[in-house]
C-alpha cells in the first residue's frame, strides 16, 4: 500500500459522483488521497497542478494522471484562478480557435507528458498515465506515448476513434462515464479490494438513479 495517492485530470477524474480516482482510494491503493482534478481541466492545467504539488510527493506515494483532450485551452490569473471551458473547438469562441495549430498542440502536449514523466522518474515515484480519450499526436520522438500510456477510458469502454466525441449519456444531457464504468476502469488499473469498490459503486448508483436530486454532489 502506498502512503498517498495523488490523482490529476479533468471532470473524468473529479466529478459529482465517484470516478476511477475515488475507487482507487476506496479499493485500498493508498492510505491517503488527494484529488487534484477539476472539470474542464486541460493538459497545461494538469501539468501545472503536478508541478504545484511536486515537492509533497515522495517515493512512497503513487501518482495517477488521466490526461485530458489536447485541444483544450485554459486561462489563469491570480484573482480568478483557472478558467477552463473545455475543448476549444466545441466550447470556446470561434475567433480563438484560429490561433490553434496542430503542430504546436502536439509539441506542447508531448512536452507536458515528458516533463511530468521525467520529474517523477528522477524522484523514483511510481506513476500511471492514462487519458480520457486516445492520445494520437505527431512527434512521438519528443515523448513515446505508447511506452508510458495505459489504455484510455475511451478504449476501455470500447469506443472507436470515430465515436470518441459522442460519449453515451449516463443521465439526460450528461455524457460522463457512470459509476459502474468508472469502477470497472479502476479495477483494470490495479489489484484492489473489490468489495470496497463495489460498495461505493452501489451507493453512487443508488444516489444517481434512485435519488430525487441526483445532480447534487454527495461525494
N, C-alpha and C positions, 0 to 999 in steps of 0.2 A: 504493500500500500504506500502510495506517495504521500508526502506531507500536505501539499496544496495542489489543487487542480486549478489552473488558470485557463479560461476559455475566451476566445476573441471571435468576433464576427458581426453579423447584421441581425435582422429580426429572425433569421433561421437559427440563431444562437440564443437570443434573449427575446422572449415573446410573452404574451398574456397567458399562455399555457406552457407546460414544461417542454423544453427542447432536448435534443440529444445531450447537451451540456448538463442539464439538470439530472438526466438519467444516469450519466456517468458518475456524478457525485452520489446520487441515491444508491447506485449499484456498488458503491464501496471502492471506487478507484483511488480516492484520496481522503484524508481526514478533514481537510478544509477545502474551501471552494470560493473562487472569485470569478464572476462572470462579467467580462468587460464588453460584451456585445451590446449594440444599440440598433434599433430599427433604422433602416436606410443606410446603414454603415457601408462605406466604400473601402476599397483596399488601402487607400492612403490613410484613412481613419484607423483601420486595423493596424497598419504599420506603426503609426504614431502611438496607438494605445499600448502596443507591446513595448515600445521604447519608454513610455511613461512609467511602466511598472517593472522594467527590466531589472533594476537594482534590487528588487524584492525577491526575484526568482532565484532559487538555488538548485543544486544538482539533486536534491531530494524531492523536487517538485516535478510536475508534468504540465506542459503547455499544449493545448489543442486549439488549432486555428481552423475555422471554416471560412476560407477566403470568399469574398463576395464577387459580384459581377464586375469585370474590369471596366465597364463603361459607366460606372457611377462617378459623379462629380460631387465633392463636398466642399464646404467653406467653413472657415473658423475665424472667430475673433474673440478677444478676451471678455467682452461684455456679454455676448450671447452664447458663447461656446460653439459647438458643432451644429451646422445646418446641413442636413443630409436628406434631400428629397428623393434620392434613388437614381435609377437609370436615366442618364442624360437624354437618351433618345425617346423615352416614354413619359418622363415626368418633369422635364425642365424646358424652359423657353427655347424655341427653335433657333433663335439667334445665337444661343450659347453653343449649340452642337456644331456650328460651322467652324469653331476653333478646335474641334476634336480631330485628331489624325490617328489612324490605326497604328502606324509605326510608333508614334510617341506613346500611345496607350500601352502597346506591347512592351516597349523598353521600360516604362515606369513600373508596370506591374511585375515584370521579371526582377527589377531592382528591389522592389518591396519584398518579394519572396526570398531572394538571395540574401538580403541584409538580415532578415529575421532568422533564416536558417543558419547563416554563418555565425551570428552572435550567439545563438543558443548552443550550437555545436562547440563553440570556443569555450563555453562555460559548462560543458558536459551536462546540459539539461536535456532531458527526454522530451521530445515533441512529436506532434502528429499533425500533418497537414491534410486537410480535405477542402472541399468547396461546395457551394450551394449548387452550382452548375459546372459543366465541364470547363476546364481552363484550356482553351485552344488558341494560343498566341504564337506569333512568329518569334524568332530569336531564341530558340531553345539553347543556343550556345551561351547565352547570358545566365540562364538557370534551367536546369533539366527538370521540368515538371514531372516527367514520367518517373524519375528516380524518387522524388520526395512526396508526391501527392498520392494519397489513397483514393479509392473511388468516391466520387461526389455524391451528394444527396440525390441529384437527378439520375445518375447512373444506377444507384442502389434501388431507386423506385421504378426503374425500367423505362424512363423517358428516352426517346430518341432525340438526336440533336435538333430535329425539326419541331419537336414538341417542348423544348426547354423553356419557351416563353409563354406556355399555356398550362400552367400548373392547375391541377384539379382543385376544385373548391372543397374545403373542409366544412365551411359554413357559407351561406349565400354571400357572395362578394369577397370571400376570404380565401386566398389561394396558398396559404401557408400549409405545410405538412401538418397533419393532425398528431395527437398524442401517440397513437399506435405506430404510425410511421416513424416518428422520432425515436420511440422506444426500440423498435426493431433496428433502426440505424445504429443506435448506441450499442446494442448487443453485438452488432457486426464489427464494431471498432475494438472492443476489449472484452475479456472474460469478466463478467460482472455477476453480482448477486441478483439473479434473475427474478427471484421472488420480490425483492425490494423494488426492482424496476417495474414489474407487473402491477404491484400495489399502487405505485404512484400513477402509472398509466391508467388504471381503472378509475382512480379518483378523478384524474383530469378529464377522462372521457365522460364521466358522470356529470362533471361540472359544465362541460360544453354542451352536451346533448340532453342532459336531464334538468338543467337549471333554467329558471325563467329569466336569468340575467347572465347568459354565457359570455357576454362581451366584457364583463367586469373581471379585472385581473385578480386571481386568487393566490398565485404563487410568487 
